[in-house]
Amino acid sequence: MFLTVYLSNNEQHFTEVPVTPDTTCRDVVELCKEPGESECHLAEVWGGSERPVADNERMLDILQRFGMHRSEVRFFLRHERAPGREAGGCLSHVQRTQDPALKRNGVKVPGDRRMENGVSAWLKQSVQLQQA
């Protein structure tokens, strides 16, 4: 399988990265960034929200969580340090999930983060709102 990664905000500037079940976000960033570039991260964009992808997240796991909506998800290489990451450090899953009230784009929202049949209640609600 190939993952499309947009290299700028222009959707005409992209690359296709091969992914396997073991491919992590860090692997994708290493393939996409310029030699010597250090402060960049992968951002997942879907439904009007953006979130930095943690370095250790497996890309196929992310796509599978979106199910039939995975074709709507876009991944952008951001040429800046990820929010919540210190210089030279990585964005860990623990850092990202410390505050469950944080929406993907960093805005606090009330919400239910329960899993229902493997899909978060928040994701289900977002899909329902988009379909309405």
Steps between C-alpha positions, in 0.01 A plus 500: 500500500614856433433803718469843338689766693455862400831682530348847530154655525479468123332167426687479169834453680491149646680168516386141531658303785479120521364386837490161668334399828825596676547844339492776760448872464871550567580277198273708276645830619855374443411407141326830425712768665795673338849379597612686812150623584425429865195695615214343307207273577213320332154650545176307451220715356140383498160660546637849554736387778873454499713308744870419512563128459723352772831364377424148620149470348463235231361652182281204402344501848404865451342429162312198631346708781338721237344200325300599195594867553874442460500645150395832658806514728796706379855493634715811475869532575525812715837670490488610863518347845183316599287667767581343836845386392820646635796577274670180391242284679227284364128529542403200704161337530503585872550871431219500246244332718562666838189716475207310351305826463741619231354484155732398216591860420583581863170670587335379819159355440263301716472153371473133552807296410347153551570230249195338346562203271857623452392852398521792738170663584654835404590372151150355453345831603727693262400275210131540584537880510673506162227287346226727635 
